[in-house]
Amino acid sequence: MDILGPLEKISSGNRCVLVLMDYFNKCSAAFPLANMEASTVAKVLVEKYIAYFGAPDYLPSDQGRSFEASVVLKMCQLFSIKKSRSFPYHPQGNGKA
């Protein structure tokens, strides 16, 4: 999981893209975000990803504030998702997304 942006604002008000990739089948998904706030990330994960595909077993990400905030960690607890993170300054650890 990673966030691309901030990009140039488009007419819908979105400036970022949340990118998710299933490590098993390499299927990827991208969702527009208005901002990089953790509450926005958690909402999109629940409403756009988990609602359609189910909760993943693992959710790897870098150590960005959007992914380490309490709202995302609580969401992981709620859906029994094991949260993992890559090492700082080592982007290869999260290279799939």
N, CA, C and O atoms as a Tinker XYZ file with bonds, in Angstrom:
   388  protein
     1  N      0.857000   -1.162000    0.000000    73     2
     2  CA     0.000000    0.000000    0.000000    64     1     3
     3  C      0.900000    1.222000    0.000000    63     2     4     5
     4  O      1.885000    1.285000    0.736000    81     3
     5  N      0.548000    2.198000   -0.841000    73     3     6
     6  CA     1.295000    3.446000   -0.881000    64     5     7
     7  C      0.386000    4.540000   -1.428000    63     6     8     9
     8  O     -0.672000    4.263000   -1.994000    81     7
     9  N      0.813000    5.778000   -1.249000    73     7    10
    10  CA     0.063000    6.925000   -1.758000    64     9    11
    11  C      0.921000    7.664000   -2.767000    63    10    12    13
    12  O      2.088000    7.963000   -2.511000    81    11
    13  N      0.332000    7.953000   -3.908000    73    11    14
    14  CA     0.968000    8.754000   -4.938000    64    13    15
    15  C      0.417000   10.164000   -4.819000    63    14    16    17
    16  O     -0.798000   10.358000   -4.869000    81    15
    17  N      1.281000   11.141000   -4.663000    73    15    18
    18  CA     0.812000   12.518000   -4.575000    64    17    19
    19  C      1.553000   13.292000   -3.516000    63    18    20    21
    20  O      2.473000   12.763000   -2.894000    81    19
    21  N      1.174000   14.531000   -3.298000    73    19    22
    22  CA     0.044000   15.219000   -3.928000    64    21    23
    23  C      0.327000   15.577000   -5.386000    63    22    24    25
    24  O      1.439000   15.955000   -5.753000    81    23
    25  N     -0.694000   15.447000   -6.181000    73    23    26
    26  CA    -0.655000   15.770000   -7.597000    64    25    27
    27  C     -1.445000   17.050000   -7.832000    63    26    28    29
    28  O     -1.981000   17.646000   -6.897000    81    27
    29  N     -1.508000   17.459000   -9.079000    73    27    30
    30  CA    -2.309000   18.632000   -9.416000    64    29    31
    31  C     -3.783000   18.327000   -9.141000    63    30    32    33
    32  O     -4.284000   17.263000   -9.503000    81    31
    33  N     -4.459000   19.261000   -8.505000    73    31    34
    34  CA    -5.870000   19.072000   -8.150000    64    33    35
    35  C     -6.727000   18.994000   -9.411000    63    34    36    37
    36  O     -6.574000   19.797000  -10.331000    81    35
    37  N     -7.637000   18.008000   -9.441000    73    35    38
    38  CA    -8.538000   17.871000  -10.579000    64    37    39
    39  C     -9.926000   18.393000  -10.207000    63    38    40    41
    40  O    -10.159000   18.771000   -9.059000    81    39
    41  N    -10.834000   18.415000  -11.158000    73    39    42
    42  CA   -12.151000   19.022000  -10.945000    64    41    43
    43  C    -12.938000   18.379000   -9.807000    63    42    44    45
    44  O    -13.738000   19.053000   -9.158000    81    43
    45  N    -12.728000   17.095000   -9.554000    73    43    46
    46  CA   -13.440000   16.426000   -8.462000    64    45    47
    47  C    -12.830000   16.739000   -7.100000    63    46    48    49
    48  O    -13.383000   16.357000   -6.069000    81    47
    49  N    -11.699000   17.427000   -7.093000    73    47    50
    50  CA   -11.058000   17.810000   -5.841000    64    49    51
    51  C    -10.014000   16.828000   -5.353000    63    50    52    53
    52  O     -9.403000   17.047000   -4.307000    81    51
    53  N     -9.799000   15.755000   -6.087000    73    51    54
    54  CA    -8.820000   14.752000   -5.668000    64    53    55
    55  C     -7.408000   15.179000   -6.049000    63    54    56    57
    56  O     -7.178000   15.757000   -7.111000    81    55
    57  N     -6.463000   14.876000   -5.148000    73    55    58
    58  CA    -5.067000   15.250000   -5.376000    64    57    59
    59  C     -4.101000   14.087000   -5.208000    63    58    60    61
    60  O     -2.917000   14.223000   -5.519000    81    59
    61  N     -4.579000   12.950000   -4.723000    73    59    62
    62  CA    -3.702000   11.813000   -4.422000    64    61    63
    63  C     -4.347000   10.523000   -4.913000    63    62    64    65
    64  O     -5.534000   10.483000   -5.235000    81    63
    65  N     -3.537000    9.476000   -4.962000    73    63    66
    66  CA    -4.027000    8.160000   -5.360000    64    65    67
    67  C     -3.516000    7.131000   -4.351000    63    66    68    69
    68  O     -2.316000    7.054000   -4.088000    81    67
    69  N     -4.423000    6.352000   -3.793000    73    67    70
    70  CA    -4.071000    5.243000   -2.915000    64    69    71
    71  C     -3.902000    4.003000   -3.786000    63    70    72    73
    72  O     -4.822000    3.614000   -4.506000    81    71
    73  N     -2.722000    3.385000   -3.719000    73    71    74
    74  CA    -2.413000    2.217000   -4.539000    64    73    75
    75  C     -2.277000    0.998000   -3.632000    63    74    76    77
    76  O     -1.523000    1.013000   -2.659000    81    75
    77  N     -3.016000   -0.054000   -3.966000    73    75    78
    78  CA    -2.968000   -1.317000   -3.223000    64    77    79
    79  C     -2.622000   -2.435000   -4.191000    63    78    80    81
    80  O     -3.060000   -2.424000   -5.341000    81    79
    81  N     -1.834000   -3.404000   -3.726000    73    79    82
    82  CA    -1.514000   -4.548000   -4.571000    64    81    83
    83  C     -1.566000   -5.829000   -3.755000    63    82    84    85
    84  O     -1.012000   -5.913000   -2.659000    81    83
    85  N     -2.238000   -6.815000   -4.309000    73    83    86
    86  CA    -2.284000   -8.139000   -3.704000    64    85    87
    87  C     -0.975000   -8.848000   -4.046000    63    86    88    89
    88  O     -0.685000   -9.078000   -5.220000    81    87
    89  N     -0.193000   -9.191000   -3.047000    73    87    90
    90  CA     1.105000   -9.823000   -3.285000    64    89    91
    91  C      0.970000  -11.219000   -3.876000    63    90    92    93
    92  O      1.896000  -11.690000   -4.536000    81    91
    93  N     -0.153000  -11.893000   -3.662000    73    91    94
    94  CA    -0.332000  -13.258000   -4.152000    64    93    95
    95  C     -0.607000  -13.289000   -5.655000    63    94    96    97
    96  O      0.105000  -13.957000   -6.404000    81    95
    97  N     -1.640000  -12.566000   -6.094000    73    95    98
    98  CA    -2.014000  -12.629000   -7.509000    64    97    99
    99  C     -1.603000  -11.392000   -8.308000    63    98   100   101
   100  O     -1.905000  -11.297000   -9.498000    81    99
   101  N     -0.926000  -10.458000   -7.673000    73    99   102
   102  CA    -0.401000   -9.236000   -8.304000    64   101   103
   103  C     -1.495000   -8.302000   -8.830000    63   102   104   105
   104  O     -1.212000   -7.393000   -9.610000    81   103
   105  N     -2.725000   -8.522000   -8.413000    73   103   106
   106  CA    -3.828000   -7.642000   -8.794000    64   105   107
   107  C     -3.666000   -6.314000   -8.052000    63   106   108   109
   108  O     -3.432000   -6.298000   -6.844000    81   107
   109  N     -3.789000   -5.223000   -8.768000    73   107   110
   110  CA    -3.634000   -3.917000   -8.124000    64   109   111
   111  C     -4.925000   -3.117000   -8.239000    63   110   112   113
   112  O     -5.762000   -3.362000   -9.107000    81   111
   113  N     -5.054000   -2.162000   -7.343000    73   111   114
   114  CA    -6.217000   -1.272000   -7.334000    64   113   115
   115  C     -5.733000    0.122000   -6.966000    63   114   116   117
   116  O     -4.827000    0.279000   -6.147000    81   115
   117  N     -6.335000    1.122000   -7.569000    73   115   118
   118  CA    -5.983000    2.514000   -7.287000    64   117   119
   119  C     -7.263000    3.287000   -7.006000    63   118   120   121
   120  O     -8.257000    3.145000   -7.719000    81   119
   121  N     -7.228000    4.101000   -5.963000    73   119   122
   122  CA    -8.400000    4.860000   -5.547000    64   121   123
   123  C     -8.027000    6.327000   -5.378000    63   122   124   125
   124  O     -7.019000    6.636000   -4.742000    81   123
   125  N     -8.827000    7.241000   -5.938000    73   123   126
   126  CA    -8.534000    8.665000   -5.774000    64   125   127
   127  C     -8.794000    9.123000   -4.341000    63   126   128   129
   128  O     -9.735000    8.667000   -3.690000    81   127
   129  N     -7.951000   10.024000   -3.866000    73   127   130
   130  CA    -8.086000   10.601000   -2.527000    64   129   131
   131  C     -8.061000   12.115000   -2.629000    63   130   132   133
   132  O     -7.324000   12.678000   -3.438000    81   131
   133  N     -8.861000   12.769000   -1.813000    73   131   134
   134  CA    -8.841000   14.229000   -1.759000    64   133   135
   135  C     -7.608000   14.729000   -1.017000    63   134   136   137
   136  O     -7.108000   15.819000   -1.296000    81   135
   137  N     -7.116000   13.926000   -0.067000    73   135   138
   138  CA    -5.948000   14.307000    0.732000    64   137   139
   139  C     -5.284000   13.041000    1.261000    63   138   140   141
   140  O     -5.755000   11.931000    1.012000    81   139
   141  N     -4.191000   13.217000    1.989000    73   139   142
   142  CA    -3.449000   12.072000    2.525000    64   141   143
   143  C     -3.738000   11.825000    3.999000    63   142   144   145
   144  O     -2.972000   11.124000    4.660000    81   143
   145  N     -4.809000   12.375000    4.523000    73   143   146
   146  CA    -5.126000   12.201000    5.940000    64   145   147
   147  C     -5.490000   10.743000    6.225000    63   146   148   149
   148  O     -6.089000   10.060000    5.394000    81   147
   149  N     -5.118000   10.292000    7.407000    73   147   150
   150  CA    -5.363000    8.902000    7.794000    64   149   151
   151  C     -6.844000    8.553000    7.774000    63   150   152   153
   152  O     -7.209000    7.441000    7.394000    81   151
   153  N     -7.698000    9.480000    8.175000    73   151   154
   154  CA    -9.140000    9.207000    8.178000    64   153   155
   155  C     -9.657000    8.979000    6.758000    63   154   156   157
   156  O    -10.539000    8.148000    6.545000    81   155
   157  N     -9.114000    9.710000    5.791000    73   155   158
   158  CA    -9.496000    9.532000    4.392000    64   157   159
   159  C     -9.023000    8.175000    3.886000    63   158   160   161
   160  O     -9.763000    7.466000    3.203000    81   159
   161  N     -7.786000    7.818000    4.224000    73   159   162
   162  CA    -7.233000    6.527000    3.811000    64   161   163
   163  C     -8.061000    5.381000    4.394000    63   162   164   165
   164  O     -8.416000    4.447000    3.675000    81   163
   165  N     -8.368000    5.443000    5.684000    73   163   166
   166  CA    -9.150000    4.389000    6.334000    64   165   167
   167  C    -10.544000    4.276000    5.717000    63   166   168   169
   168  O    -11.035000    3.171000    5.488000    81   167
   169  N    -11.172000    5.402000    5.453000    73   167   170
   170  CA   -12.518000    5.396000    4.865000    64   169   171
   171  C    -12.511000    4.733000    3.490000    63   170   172   173
   172  O    -13.373000    3.906000    3.193000    81   171
   173  N    -11.546000    5.093000    2.658000    73   171   174
   174  CA   -11.461000    4.504000    1.320000    64   173   175
   175  C    -11.145000    3.011000    1.408000    63   174   176   177
   176  O    -11.713000    2.215000    0.660000    81   175
   177  N    -10.255000    2.630000    2.304000    73   175   178
   178  CA    -9.945000    1.207000    2.472000    64   177   179
   179  C    -11.190000    0.401000    2.824000    63   178   180   181
   180  O    -11.427000   -0.664000    2.254000    81   179
   181  N    -11.982000    0.906000    3.760000    73   179   182
   182  CA   -13.178000    0.179000    4.196000    64   181   183
   183  C    -14.262000    0.203000    3.125000    63   182   184   185
   184  O    -14.816000   -0.841000    2.782000    81   183
   185  N    -14.569000    1.380000    2.596000    73   183   186
   186  CA   -15.699000    1.521000    1.667000    64   185   187
   187  C    -15.410000    1.028000    0.256000    63   186   188   189
   188  O    -16.312000    0.527000   -0.415000    81   187
   189  N    -14.187000    1.158000   -0.201000    73   187   190
   190  CA   -13.876000    0.829000   -1.597000    64   189   191
   191  C    -13.123000   -0.486000   -1.770000    63   190   192   193
   192  O    -13.222000   -1.118000   -2.822000    81   191
   193  N    -12.378000   -0.903000   -0.759000    73   191   194
   194  CA   -11.600000   -2.132000   -0.912000    64   193   195
   195  C    -12.176000   -3.284000   -0.090000    63   194   196   197
   196  O    -12.559000   -4.316000   -0.641000    81   195
   197  N    -12.234000   -3.105000    1.215000    73   195   198
   198  CA   -12.697000   -4.186000    2.094000    64   197   199
   199  C    -14.149000   -4.560000    1.804000    63   198   200   201
   200  O    -14.502000   -5.737000    1.869000    81   199
   201  N    -14.990000   -3.584000    1.489000    73   199   202
   202  CA   -16.403000   -3.861000    1.198000    64   201   203
   203  C    -16.571000   -4.756000   -0.033000    63   202   204   205
   204  O    -17.535000   -5.518000   -0.111000    81   203
   205  N    -15.651000   -4.675000   -0.989000    73   203   206
   206  CA   -15.762000   -5.459000   -2.218000    64   205   207
   207  C    -14.927000   -6.736000   -2.202000    63   206   208   209
   208  O    -15.375000   -7.784000   -2.667000    81   207
   209  N    -13.721000   -6.645000   -1.668000    73   207   210
   210  CA   -12.787000   -7.766000   -1.740000    64   209   211
   211  C    -12.601000   -8.496000   -0.417000    63   210   212   213
   212  O    -11.991000   -9.565000   -0.384000    81   211
   213  N    -13.111000   -7.942000    0.665000    73   211   214
   214  CA   -12.884000   -8.516000    1.982000    64   213   215
   215  C    -11.596000   -7.981000    2.583000    63   214   216   217
   216  O    -10.771000   -7.389000    1.888000    81   215
   217  N    -11.438000   -8.191000    3.856000    73   215   218
   218  CA   -10.253000   -7.693000    4.557000    64   217   219
   219  C     -9.046000   -8.562000    4.225000    63   218   220   221
   220  O     -9.141000   -9.789000    4.234000    81   219
   221  N     -7.919000   -7.937000    3.935000    73   219   222
   222  CA    -6.710000   -8.722000    3.688000    64   221   223
   223  C     -6.164000   -9.290000    4.998000    63   222   224   225
   224  O     -6.488000   -8.796000    6.077000    81   223
   225  N     -5.343000  -10.319000    4.898000    73   223   226
   226  CA    -4.694000  -10.869000    6.090000    64   225   227
   227  C     -3.598000   -9.929000    6.580000    63   226   228   229
   228  O     -3.425000   -9.729000    7.782000    81   227
   229  N     -2.858000   -9.356000    5.626000    73   227   230
   230  CA    -1.744000   -8.462000    5.933000    64   229   231
   231  C     -1.914000   -7.157000    5.176000    63   230   232   233
   232  O     -2.498000   -7.129000    4.092000    81   231
   233  N     -1.403000   -6.079000    5.752000    73   231   234
   234  CA    -1.447000   -4.772000    5.104000    64   233   235
   235  C     -0.071000   -4.121000    5.236000    63   234   236   237
   236  O      0.175000   -3.373000    6.182000    81   235
   237  N      0.828000   -4.405000    4.288000    73   235   238
   238  CA     2.154000   -3.799000    4.350000    64   237   239
   239  C      2.137000   -2.373000    3.807000    63   238   240   241
   240  O      1.406000   -2.064000    2.866000    81   239
   241  N      2.949000   -1.516000    4.410000    73   239   242
   242  CA     3.068000   -0.130000    3.952000    64   241   243
   243  C      4.395000    0.426000    4.427000    63   242   244   245
   244  O      5.125000   -0.216000    5.182000    81   243
   245  N      4.695000    1.638000    3.969000    73   243   246
   246  CA     5.837000    2.332000    4.536000    64   245   247
   247  C      5.395000    2.926000    5.873000    63   246   248   249
   248  O      4.287000    2.653000    6.334000    81   247
   249  N      6.233000    3.718000    6.486000    73   247   250
   250  CA     5.905000    4.264000    7.797000    64   249   251
   251  C      5.347000    5.683000    7.701000    63   250   252   253
   252  O      5.560000    6.502000    8.595000    81   251
   253  N      4.636000    5.967000    6.618000    73   251   254
   254  CA     4.020000    7.275000    6.445000    64   253   255
   255  C      2.962000    7.550000    7.503000    63   254   256   257
   256  O      2.316000    6.633000    8.011000    81   255
   257  N      2.796000    8.828000    7.826000    73   255   258
   258  CA     1.818000    9.216000    8.853000    64   257   259
   259  C      0.415000    8.736000    8.532000    63   258   260   261
   260  O     -0.348000    8.402000    9.439000    81   259
   261  N      0.067000    8.696000    7.263000    73   259   262
   262  CA    -1.276000    8.263000    6.865000    64   261   263
   263  C     -1.541000    6.808000    7.223000    63   262   264   265
   264  O     -2.688000    6.424000    7.450000    81   263
   265  N     -0.487000    5.994000    7.276000    73   263   266
   266  CA    -0.643000    4.564000    7.529000    64   265   267
   267  C     -0.394000    4.184000    8.981000    63   266   268   269
   268  O     -0.790000    3.101000    9.409000    81   267
   269  N      0.253000    5.052000    9.740000    73   267   270
   270  CA     0.610000    4.738000   11.121000    64   269   271
   271  C     -0.303000    5.418000   12.142000    63   270   272   273
   272  O     -0.129000    5.222000   13.345000    81   271
   273  N     -1.256000    6.199000   11.690000    73   271   274
   274  CA    -2.164000    6.908000   12.597000    64   273   275
   275  C     -3.094000    5.925000   13.305000    63   274   276   277
   276  O     -3.349000    4.823000   12.820000    81   275
   277  N     -3.583000    6.347000   14.444000    73   275   278
   278  CA    -4.410000    5.459000   15.269000    64   277   279
   279  C     -5.676000    4.995000   14.550000    63   278   280   281
   280  O     -6.126000    3.873000   14.778000    81   279
   281  N     -6.256000    5.821000   13.695000    73   279   282
   282  CA    -7.493000    5.426000   13.012000    64   281   283
   283  C     -7.236000    4.236000   12.074000    63   282   284   285
   284  O     -8.083000    3.348000   11.966000    81   283
   285  N     -6.104000    4.208000   11.410000    73   283   286
   286  CA    -5.772000    3.086000   10.527000    64   285   287
   287  C     -5.430000    1.849000   11.352000    63   286   288   289
   288  O     -5.825000    0.737000   11.001000    81   287
   289  N     -4.701000    2.039000   12.444000    73   287   290
   290  CA    -4.359000    0.905000   13.306000    64   289   291
   291  C     -5.606000    0.303000   13.948000    63   290   292   293
   292  O     -5.701000   -0.917000   14.084000    81   291
   293  N     -6.565000    1.143000   14.345000    73   291   294
   294  CA    -7.839000    0.653000   14.908000    64   293   295
   295  C     -8.629000   -0.109000   13.844000    63   294   296   297
   296  O     -9.236000   -1.138000   14.138000    81   295
   297  N     -8.622000    0.400000   12.602000    73   295   298
   298  CA    -9.306000   -0.282000   11.511000    64   297   299
   299  C     -8.705000   -1.675000   11.314000    63   298   300   301
   300  O     -9.431000   -2.647000   11.108000    81   299
   301  N     -7.383000   -1.764000   11.378000    73   299   302
   302  CA    -6.718000   -3.063000   11.244000    64   301   303
   303  C     -7.137000   -4.007000   12.368000    63   302   304   305
   304  O     -7.374000   -5.191000   12.125000    81   303
   305  N     -7.229000   -3.501000   13.586000    73   303   306
   306  CA    -7.685000   -4.325000   14.710000    64   305   307
   307  C     -9.114000   -4.804000   14.489000    63   306   308   309
   308  O     -9.425000   -5.972000   14.718000    81   307
   309  N     -9.974000   -3.905000   14.045000    73   307   310
   310  CA   -11.384000   -4.221000   13.833000    64   309   311
   311  C    -11.572000   -5.352000   12.823000    63   310   312   313
   312  O    -12.428000   -6.218000   13.005000    81   311
   313  N    -10.766000   -5.340000   11.758000    73   311   314
   314  CA   -10.893000   -6.343000   10.703000    64   313   315
   315  C     -9.868000   -7.474000   10.829000    63   314   316   317
   316  O     -9.725000   -8.283000    9.912000    81   315
   317  N     -9.158000   -7.535000   11.952000    73   315   318
   318  CA    -8.133000   -8.567000   12.202000    64   317   319
   319  C     -7.074000   -8.607000   11.103000    63   318   320   321
   320  O     -6.692000   -9.676000   10.627000    81   319
   321  N     -6.612000   -7.431000   10.715000    73   319   322
   322  CA    -5.570000   -7.295000    9.700000    64   321   323
   323  C     -4.235000   -7.121000   10.411000    63   322   324   325
   324  O     -4.117000   -6.308000   11.327000    81   323
   325  N     -3.239000   -7.876000    9.992000    73   323   326
   326  CA    -1.895000   -7.722000   10.549000    64   325   327
   327  C     -1.184000   -6.613000    9.779000    63   326   328   329
   328  O     -0.928000   -6.747000    8.582000    81   327
   329  N     -0.871000   -5.535000   10.459000    73   327   330
   330  CA    -0.216000   -4.380000    9.844000    64   329   331
   331  C      1.289000   -4.583000    9.892000    63   330   332   333
   332  O      1.840000   -4.872000   10.954000    81   331
   333  N      1.956000   -4.436000    8.766000    73   331   334
   334  CA     3.416000   -4.505000    8.734000    64   333   335
   335  C      3.943000   -3.261000    8.037000    63   334   336   337
   336  O      3.224000   -2.604000    7.284000    81   335
   337  N      5.189000   -2.949000    8.295000    73   335   338
   338  CA     5.776000   -1.736000    7.721000    64   337   339
   339  C      7.185000   -2.013000    7.227000    63   338   340   341
   340  O      7.901000   -2.853000    7.771000    81   339
   341  N      7.564000   -1.293000    6.190000    73   339   342
   342  CA     8.922000   -1.422000    5.665000    64   341   343
   343  C      9.868000   -0.545000    6.484000    63   342   344   345
   344  O      9.435000    0.323000    7.241000    81   343
   345  N     11.150000   -0.787000    6.319000    73   343   346
   346  CA    12.153000   -0.012000    7.046000    64   345   347
   347  C     12.256000    1.403000    6.486000    63   346   348   349
   348  O     12.083000    1.600000    5.284000    81   347
   349  N     12.537000    2.397000    7.339000    73   347   350
   350  CA    12.727000    3.766000    6.853000    64   349   351
   351  C     13.890000    3.837000    5.862000    63   350   352   353
   352  O     14.891000    3.136000    6.006000    81   351
   353  N     13.738000    4.684000    4.872000    73   351   354
   354  CA    14.764000    4.925000    3.849000    64   353   355
   355  C     15.132000    3.653000    3.082000    63   354   356   357
   356  O     16.258000    3.512000    2.605000    81   355
   357  N     14.185000    2.742000    2.971000    73   355   358
   358  CA    14.394000    1.506000    2.217000    64   357   359
   359  C     13.133000    1.218000    1.405000    63   358   360   361
   360  O     12.370000    0.314000    1.746000    81   359
   361  N     12.909000    1.984000    0.327000    73   359   362
   362  CA    11.664000    1.854000   -0.442000    64   361   363
   363  C     11.484000    0.493000   -1.104000    63   362   364   365
   364  O     10.367000    0.136000   -1.476000    81   363
   365  N     12.561000   -0.272000   -1.257000    73   363   366
   366  CA    12.438000   -1.588000   -1.872000    64   365   367
   367  C     11.555000   -2.516000   -1.039000    63   366   368   369
   368  O     10.981000   -3.466000   -1.570000    81   367
   369  N     11.445000   -2.248000    0.246000    73   367   370
   370  CA    10.610000   -3.064000    1.116000    64   369   371
   371  C      9.130000   -2.939000    0.817000    63   370   372   373
   372  O      8.338000   -3.794000    1.213000    81   371
   373  N      8.753000   -1.882000    0.122000    73   371   374
   374  CA     7.357000   -1.654000   -0.248000    64   373   375
   375  C      7.270000   -1.469000   -1.758000    63   374   376   377
   376  O      6.414000   -0.735000   -2.252000    81   375
   377  N      8.148000   -2.129000   -2.477000    73   375   378
   378  CA     8.294000   -1.895000   -3.903000    64   377   379
   379  C      7.144000   -2.352000   -4.773000    63   378   380   381
   380  O      6.982000   -1.837000   -5.880000    81   379
   381  N      6.340000   -3.294000   -4.321000    73   379   382
   382  CA     5.237000   -3.791000   -5.148000    64   381   383
   383  C      4.237000   -2.691000   -5.467000    63   382   384   385
   384  O      3.810000   -2.547000   -6.612000    81   383
   385  N      3.865000   -1.916000   -4.455000    73   383   386
   386  CA     2.889000   -0.849000   -4.678000    64   385   387
   387  C      3.588000    0.358000   -5.238000    63   386   388
   388  O      2.947000    1.376000   -5.501000    81   387
